[in-house]
């Protein structure tokens, strides 16, 4: 199996690699709701990292993410991020 080169791959290449690995690991079993699974797996670390980058200032993080502060707060609550 090929190793992922983290220094030069794009985010979309990382996602593609992970989804392909997921399908391989299914080993013939069925999967459902993959779209929501991927979004949840990506969204939580995105929010956490944006918050950290913004020094945990929710207004700055929301602006960085391109969403309202109230939407950010809802998502933080949804994922149990404090």
Secondary structure, DSSP 8 states (H G I E B T S, - for coil): -----TTT--HHHHHHHHHHHHHHHHTT-----HHHHHHHHHHHHHHHHHHHHTTT-HHHHHHHHTS-HHHHHHHHHHTT--
